[in-house]
């Protein structure tokens, strides 16, 4: 389980990216790189990192479900994810 501060930091970054997205796009379109330097570093979408919605685990993230592989397997086994079931042949 990730520390609460790490999860909170990612949420804060996501909000910052959303807030500056229009301004950032405008500056990039104009080629105004001096003005782009005035935007905070954490407003860059490259700095976002995908994390599991439940545990906050940064590795083994499954983008389609928003979960780590471990949580995905547990939830799929319990039947909590619609349309997903264990394969058997």
N, CA, C and O atoms as a GROMACS GRO file, in nm:
protein
  356
    1UNK      N    1   0.084  -0.117   0.000
    1UNK     CA    2   0.000   0.000   0.000
    1UNK      C    3   0.089   0.124   0.000
    1UNK      O    4   0.182   0.135   0.080
    2UNK      N    5   0.061   0.216  -0.089
    2UNK     CA    6   0.140   0.338  -0.099
    2UNK      C    7   0.106   0.431   0.017
    2UNK      O    8  -0.002   0.424   0.077
    3UNK      N    9   0.201   0.518   0.048
    3UNK     CA   10   0.176   0.615   0.152
    3UNK      C   11   0.067   0.711   0.106
    3UNK      O   12   0.054   0.740  -0.013
    4UNK      N   13  -0.011   0.760   0.201
    4UNK     CA   14  -0.119   0.853   0.169
    4UNK      C   15  -0.065   0.981   0.106
    4UNK      O   16  -0.130   1.042   0.022
    5UNK      N   17   0.055   1.021   0.147
    5UNK     CA   18   0.113   1.143   0.093
    5UNK      C   19   0.146   1.128  -0.056
    5UNK      O   20   0.136   1.224  -0.132
    6UNK      N   21   0.186   1.006  -0.096
    6UNK     CA   22   0.216   0.982  -0.238
    6UNK      C   23   0.089   0.987  -0.322
    6UNK      O   24   0.088   1.043  -0.432
    7UNK      N   25  -0.017   0.928  -0.269
    7UNK     CA   26  -0.145   0.932  -0.341
    7UNK      C   27  -0.195   1.075  -0.353
    7UNK      O   28  -0.244   1.116  -0.458
    8UNK      N   29  -0.183   1.151  -0.245
    8UNK     CA   30  -0.229   1.290  -0.244
    8UNK      C   31  -0.147   1.375  -0.340
    8UNK      O   32  -0.201   1.464  -0.406
    9UNK      N   33  -0.019   1.347  -0.349
    9UNK     CA   34   0.068   1.422  -0.439
    9UNK      C   35   0.027   1.401  -0.585
    9UNK      O   36   0.027   1.495  -0.664
   10UNK      N   37  -0.009   1.276  -0.619
   10UNK     CA   38  -0.052   1.247  -0.756
   10UNK      C   39  -0.184   1.317  -0.788
   10UNK      O   40  -0.202   1.367  -0.899
   11UNK      N   41  -0.275   1.320  -0.692
   11UNK     CA   42  -0.404   1.389  -0.712
   11UNK      C   43  -0.380   1.538  -0.733
   11UNK      O   44  -0.442   1.600  -0.819
   12UNK      N   45  -0.291   1.594  -0.654
   12UNK     CA   46  -0.258   1.735  -0.664
   12UNK      C   47  -0.198   1.768  -0.801
   12UNK      O   48  -0.231   1.870  -0.861
   13UNK      N   49  -0.109   1.681  -0.849
   13UNK     CA   50  -0.049   1.700  -0.981
   13UNK      C   51  -0.154   1.693  -1.092
   13UNK      O   52  -0.151   1.772  -1.186
   14UNK      N   53  -0.246   1.598  -1.080
   14UNK     CA   54  -0.350   1.583  -1.182
   14UNK      C   55  -0.437   1.709  -1.190
   14UNK      O   56  -0.474   1.752  -1.299
   15UNK      N   57  -0.469   1.767  -1.076
   15UNK     CA   58  -0.548   1.891  -1.075
   15UNK      C   59  -0.469   2.005  -1.138
   15UNK      O   60  -0.526   2.086  -1.211
   16UNK      N   61  -0.340   2.011  -1.111
   16UNK     CA   62  -0.255   2.116  -1.166
   16UNK      C   63  -0.244   2.103  -1.318
   16UNK      O   64  -0.248   2.203  -1.389
   17UNK      N   65  -0.231   1.981  -1.366
   17UNK     CA   66  -0.224   1.957  -1.512
   17UNK      C   67  -0.353   2.003  -1.577
   17UNK      O   68  -0.350   2.067  -1.682
   18UNK      N   69  -0.467   1.970  -1.516
   18UNK     CA   70  -0.596   2.009  -1.572
   18UNK      C   71  -0.613   2.161  -1.573
   18UNK      O   72  -0.667   2.218  -1.668
   19UNK      N   73  -0.566   2.226  -1.468
   19UNK     CA   74  -0.581   2.371  -1.457
   19UNK      C   75  -0.501   2.445  -1.564
   19UNK      O   76  -0.549   2.544  -1.619
   20UNK      N   77  -0.381   2.397  -1.594
   20UNK     CA   78  -0.293   2.468  -1.688
   20UNK      C   79  -0.296   2.410  -1.829
   20UNK      O   80  -0.218   2.454  -1.914
   21UNK      N   81  -0.382   2.314  -1.857
   21UNK     CA   82  -0.383   2.247  -1.988
   21UNK      C   83  -0.408   2.344  -2.103
   21UNK      O   84  -0.338   2.340  -2.204
   22UNK      N   85  -0.508   2.430  -2.089
   22UNK     CA   86  -0.542   2.524  -2.198
   22UNK      C   87  -0.430   2.625  -2.221
   22UNK      O   88  -0.392   2.653  -2.335
   23UNK      N   89  -0.377   2.678  -2.112
   23UNK     CA   90  -0.269   2.777  -2.123
   23UNK      C   91  -0.144   2.714  -2.186
   23UNK      O   92  -0.078   2.775  -2.269
   24UNK      N   93  -0.115   2.592  -2.144
   24UNK     CA   94   0.001   2.518  -2.196
   24UNK      C   95  -0.013   2.493  -2.346
   24UNK      O   96   0.082   2.513  -2.423
   25UNK      N   97  -0.131   2.449  -2.388
   25UNK     CA   98  -0.157   2.422  -2.530
   25UNK      C   99  -0.144   2.551  -2.612
   25UNK      O  100  -0.090   2.549  -2.723
   26UNK      N  101  -0.194   2.660  -2.558
   26UNK     CA  102  -0.187   2.789  -2.628
   26UNK      C  103  -0.042   2.831  -2.649
   26UNK      O  104  -0.004   2.872  -2.759
   27UNK      N  105   0.038   2.821  -2.544
   27UNK     CA  106   0.180   2.860  -2.554
   27UNK      C  107   0.255   2.770  -2.651
   27UNK      O  108   0.339   2.818  -2.727
   28UNK      N  109   0.226   2.641  -2.649
   28UNK     CA  110   0.294   2.549  -2.741
   28UNK      C  111   0.256   2.577  -2.886
   28UNK      O  112   0.340   2.570  -2.975
   29UNK      N  113   0.129   2.609  -2.908
   29UNK     CA  114   0.083   2.638  -3.044
   29UNK      C  115   0.149   2.764  -3.098
   29UNK      O  116   0.186   2.770  -3.215
   30UNK      N  117   0.165   2.865  -3.011
   30UNK     CA  118   0.228   2.991  -3.050
   30UNK      C  119   0.379   2.978  -3.061
   30UNK      O  120   0.444   3.059  -3.128
   31UNK      N  121   0.435   2.880  -2.995
   31UNK     CA  122   0.581   2.866  -2.991
   31UNK      C  123   0.642   2.960  -2.889
   31UNK      O  124   0.761   2.993  -2.898
   32UNK      N  125   0.565   3.004  -2.793
   32UNK     CA  126   0.609   3.098  -2.690
   32UNK      C  127   0.671   3.019  -2.573
   32UNK      O  128   0.606   2.993  -2.472
   33UNK      N  129   0.796   2.983  -2.589
   33UNK     CA  130   0.862   2.897  -2.490
   33UNK      C  131   0.904   2.972  -2.364
   33UNK      O  132   0.919   2.912  -2.258
   34UNK      N  133   0.922   3.104  -2.375
   34UNK     CA  134   0.955   3.182  -2.256
   34UNK      C  135   0.834   3.183  -2.160
   34UNK      O  136   0.851   3.168  -2.039
   35UNK      N  137   0.716   3.200  -2.215
   35UNK     CA  138   0.595   3.200  -2.132
   35UNK      C  139   0.569   3.059  -2.077
   35UNK      O  140   0.517   3.044  -1.967
   36UNK      N  141   0.605   2.958  -2.154
   36UNK     CA  142   0.588   2.820  -2.110
   36UNK      C  143   0.672   2.791  -1.986
   36UNK      O  144   0.634   2.708  -1.903
   37UNK      N  145   0.784   2.859  -1.973
   37UNK     CA  146   0.871   2.840  -1.857
   37UNK      C  147   0.808   2.892  -1.727
   37UNK      O  148   0.849   2.853  -1.618
   38UNK      N  149   0.708   2.981  -1.740
   38UNK     CA  150   0.645   3.038  -1.621
   38UNK      C  151   0.544   2.942  -1.558
   38UNK      O  152   0.507   2.958  -1.442
   39UNK      N  153   0.499   2.843  -1.636
   39UNK     CA  154   0.404   2.745  -1.584
   39UNK      C  155   0.478   2.652  -1.487
   39UNK      O  156   0.594   2.618  -1.512
   40UNK      N  157   0.414   2.610  -1.377
   40UNK     CA  158   0.480   2.520  -1.281
   40UNK      C  159   0.524   2.388  -1.345
   40UNK      O  160   0.458   2.339  -1.437
   41UNK      N  161   0.633   2.332  -1.296
   41UNK     CA  162   0.685   2.207  -1.350
   41UNK      C  163   0.584   2.093  -1.336
   41UNK      O  164   0.570   2.010  -1.426
   42UNK      N  165   0.515   2.089  -1.224
   42UNK     CA  166   0.420   1.980  -1.200
   42UNK      C  167   0.294   1.991  -1.285
   42UNK      O  168   0.208   1.903  -1.279
   43UNK      N  169   0.281   2.097  -1.364
   43UNK     CA  170   0.167   2.111  -1.455
   43UNK      C  171   0.192   2.038  -1.586
   43UNK      O  172   0.104   2.035  -1.673
   44UNK      N  173   0.308   1.978  -1.600
   44UNK     CA  174   0.340   1.902  -1.720
   44UNK      C  175   0.276   1.763  -1.710
   44UNK      O  176   0.293   1.695  -1.609
   45UNK      N  177   0.203   1.720  -1.814
   45UNK     CA  178   0.138   1.588  -1.808
   45UNK      C  179   0.237   1.472  -1.802
   45UNK      O  180   0.200   1.362  -1.762
   46UNK      N  181   0.360   1.495  -1.839
   46UNK     CA  182   0.462   1.390  -1.835
   46UNK      C  183   0.492   1.350  -1.690
   46UNK      O  184   0.536   1.238  -1.665
   47UNK      N  185   0.470   1.440  -1.597
   47UNK     CA  186   0.501   1.412  -1.457
   47UNK      C  187   0.396   1.327  -1.386
   47UNK      O  188   0.417   1.281  -1.274
   48UNK      N  189   0.282   1.306  -1.452
   48UNK     CA  190   0.178   1.221  -1.392
   48UNK      C  191   0.222   1.076  -1.397
   48UNK      O  192   0.290   1.033  -1.491
   49UNK      N  193   0.184   1.000  -1.296
   49UNK     CA  194   0.219   0.859  -1.290
   49UNK      C  195   0.092   0.782  -1.257
   49UNK      O  196   0.021   0.816  -1.163
   50UNK      N  197   0.063   0.678  -1.334
   50UNK     CA  198  -0.056   0.597  -1.309
   50UNK      C  199  -0.040   0.519  -1.179
   50UNK      O  200   0.064   0.459  -1.154
   51UNK      N  201  -0.146   0.520  -1.098
   51UNK     CA  202  -0.145   0.447  -0.972
   51UNK      C  203  -0.277   0.373  -0.956
   51UNK      O  204  -0.380   0.417  -1.006
   52UNK      N  205  -0.272   0.261  -0.886
   52UNK     CA  206  -0.392   0.183  -0.856
   52UNK      C  207  -0.489   0.269  -0.776
   52UNK      O  208  -0.448   0.338  -0.682
   53UNK      N  209  -0.617   0.266  -0.812
   53UNK     CA  210  -0.718   0.348  -0.744
   53UNK      C  211  -0.742   0.302  -0.600
   53UNK      O  212  -0.786   0.380  -0.516
   54UNK      N  213  -0.714   0.175  -0.572
   54UNK     CA  214  -0.742   0.122  -0.439
   54UNK      C  215  -0.619   0.130  -0.348
   54UNK      O  216  -0.627   0.184  -0.238
   55UNK      N  217  -0.507   0.076  -0.395
   55UNK     CA  218  -0.388   0.068  -0.309
   55UNK      C  219  -0.287   0.178  -0.334
   55UNK      O  220  -0.206   0.208  -0.246
   56UNK      N  221  -0.289   0.239  -0.451
   56UNK     CA  222  -0.191   0.342  -0.484
   56UNK      C  223  -0.062   0.285  -0.540
   56UNK      O  224   0.036   0.357  -0.557
   57UNK      N  225  -0.061   0.154  -0.568
   57UNK     CA  226   0.060   0.089  -0.620
   57UNK      C  227   0.095   0.145  -0.758
   57UNK      O  228   0.009   0.150  -0.846
   58UNK      N  229   0.222   0.189  -0.778
   58UNK     CA  230   0.260   0.251  -0.906
   58UNK      C  231   0.300   0.152  -1.014
   58UNK      O  232   0.300   0.186  -1.133
   59UNK      N  233   0.335   0.030  -0.976
   59UNK     CA  234   0.382  -0.068  -1.075
   59UNK      C  235   0.275  -0.174  -1.099
   59UNK      O  236   0.192  -0.200  -1.012
   60UNK      N  237   0.279  -0.235  -1.216
   60UNK     CA  238   0.182  -0.338  -1.248
   60UNK      C  239   0.043  -0.281  -1.267
   60UNK      O  240  -0.056  -0.344  -1.229
   61UNK      N  241   0.035  -0.161  -1.324
   61UNK     CA  242  -0.091  -0.090  -1.340
   61UNK      C  243  -0.159  -0.133  -1.470
   61UNK      O  244  -0.095  -0.136  -1.575
   62UNK      N  245  -0.287  -0.165  -1.462
   62UNK     CA  246  -0.365  -0.201  -1.580
   62UNK      C  247  -0.453  -0.081  -1.615
   62UNK      O  248  -0.548  -0.050  -1.544
   63UNK      N  249  -0.420  -0.015  -1.725
   63UNK     CA  250  -0.483   0.111  -1.763
   63UNK      C  251  -0.634   0.098  -1.785
   63UNK      O  252  -0.710   0.187  -1.746
   64UNK      N  253  -0.678  -0.011  -1.846
   64UNK     CA  254  -0.819  -0.028  -1.878
   64UNK      C  255  -0.906  -0.028  -1.752
   64UNK      O  256  -1.017   0.025  -1.753
   65UNK      N  257  -0.855  -0.087  -1.646
   65UNK     CA  258  -0.934  -0.100  -1.523
   65UNK      C  259  -0.894  -0.001  -1.415
   65UNK      O  260  -0.971   0.020  -1.321
   66UNK      N  261  -0.778   0.061  -1.426
   66UNK     CA  262  -0.733   0.155  -1.325
   66UNK      C  263  -0.687   0.088  -1.197
   66UNK      O  264  -0.687   0.150  -1.090
   67UNK      N  265  -0.648  -0.039  -1.207
   67UNK     CA  266  -0.607  -0.116  -1.091
   67UNK      C  267  -0.469  -0.178  -1.112
   67UNK      O  268  -0.423  -0.191  -1.225
   68UNK      N  269  -0.406  -0.214  -1.002
   68UNK     CA  270  -0.281  -0.290  -1.013
   68UNK      C  271  -0.316  -0.434  -1.044
   68UNK      O  272  -0.431  -0.476  -1.027
   69UNK      N  273  -0.219  -0.509  -1.090
   69UNK     CA  274  -0.243  -0.649  -1.129
   69UNK      C  275  -0.292  -0.732  -1.011
   69UNK      O  276  -0.372  -0.824  -1.029
   70UNK      N  277  -0.245  -0.700  -0.892
   70UNK     CA  278  -0.281  -0.776  -0.773
   70UNK      C  279  -0.429  -0.753  -0.738
   70UNK      O  280  -0.503  -0.848  -0.715
   71UNK      N  281  -0.469  -0.626  -0.735
   71UNK     CA  282  -0.608  -0.593  -0.705
   71UNK      C  283  -0.701  -0.645  -0.813
   71UNK      O  284  -0.811  -0.691  -0.785
   72UNK      N  285  -0.655  -0.636  -0.938
   72UNK     CA  286  -0.736  -0.687  -1.049
   72UNK      C  287  -0.764  -0.835  -1.031
   72UNK      O  288  -0.878  -0.880  -1.047
   73UNK      N  289  -0.661  -0.911  -0.997
   73UNK     CA  290  -0.677  -1.056  -0.982
   73UNK      C  291  -0.771  -1.090  -0.868
   73UNK      O  292  -0.856  -1.178  -0.880
   74UNK      N  293  -0.756  -1.020  -0.754
   74UNK     CA  294  -0.843  -1.044  -0.640
   74UNK      C  295  -0.989  -1.011  -0.672
   74UNK      O  296  -1.079  -1.089  -0.641
   75UNK      N  297  -1.010  -0.896  -0.735
   75UNK     CA  298  -1.146  -0.854  -0.766
   75UNK      C  299  -1.210  -0.942  -0.874
   75UNK      O  300  -1.329  -0.972  -0.868
   76UNK      N  301  -1.130  -0.983  -0.972
   76UNK     CA  302  -1.182  -1.070  -1.078
   76UNK      C  303  -1.219  -1.206  -1.021
   76UNK      O  304  -1.319  -1.265  -1.062
   77UNK      N  305  -1.140  -1.257  -0.928
   77UNK     CA  306  -1.170  -1.387  -0.866
   77UNK      C  307  -1.298  -1.382  -0.785
   77UNK      O  308  -1.372  -1.481  -0.778
   78UNK      N  309  -1.325  -1.268  -0.724
   78UNK     CA  310  -1.446  -1.252  -0.644
   78UNK      C  311  -1.568  -1.216  -0.730
   78UNK      O  312  -1.681  -1.214  -0.681
   79UNK      N  313  -1.544  -1.188  -0.860
   79UNK     CA  314  -1.654  -1.152  -0.950
   79UNK      C  315  -1.698  -1.008  -0.936
   79UNK      O  316  -1.812  -0.976  -0.967
   80UNK      N  317  -1.609  -0.921  -0.891
   80UNK     CA  318  -1.644  -0.780  -0.870
   80UNK      C  319  -1.625  -0.693  -0.994
   80UNK      O  320  -1.668  -0.577  -0.996
   81UNK      N  321  -1.561  -0.747  -1.097
   81UNK     CA  322  -1.538  -0.672  -1.220
   81UNK      C  323  -1.632  -0.728  -1.327
   81UNK      O  324  -1.617  -0.844  -1.366
   82UNK      N  325  -1.728  -0.649  -1.374
   82UNK     CA  326  -1.824  -0.701  -1.472
   82UNK      C  327  -1.756  -0.739  -1.603
   82UNK      O  328  -1.670  -0.667  -1.654
   83UNK      N  329  -1.796  -0.853  -1.658
   83UNK     CA  330  -1.745  -0.896  -1.788
   83UNK      C  331  -1.611  -0.966  -1.782
   83UNK      O  332  -1.558  -1.004  -1.887
   84UNK      N  333  -1.554  -0.984  -1.664
   84UNK     CA  334  -1.424  -1.049  -1.651
   84UNK      C  335  -1.442  -1.177  -1.570
   84UNK      O  336  -1.501  -1.176  -1.462
   85UNK      N  337  -1.390  -1.286  -1.624
   85UNK     CA  338  -1.393  -1.410  -1.548
   85UNK      C  339  -1.268  -1.490  -1.577
   85UNK      O  340  -1.202  -1.470  -1.680
   86UNK      N  341  -1.236  -1.579  -1.488
   86UNK     CA  342  -1.113  -1.658  -1.500
   86UNK      C  343  -1.125  -1.754  -1.618
   86UNK      O  344  -1.227  -1.821  -1.636
   87UNK      N  345  -1.019  -1.759  -1.697
   87UNK     CA  346  -1.018  -1.848  -1.813
   87UNK      C  347  -0.993  -1.992  -1.770
   87UNK      O  348  -0.915  -2.019  -1.679
   88UNK      N  349  -1.061  -2.084  -1.837
   88UNK     CA  350  -1.034  -2.226  -1.813
   88UNK      C  351  -1.066  -2.300  -1.941
   88UNK      O  352  -1.169  -2.276  -2.005
   89UNK      N  353  -0.978  -2.391  -1.978
   89UNK     CA  354  -0.999  -2.471  -2.099
   89UNK      C  355  -0.938  -2.606  -2.086
   89UNK      O  356  -0.946  -2.687  -2.179
   0.00000   0.00000   0.00000
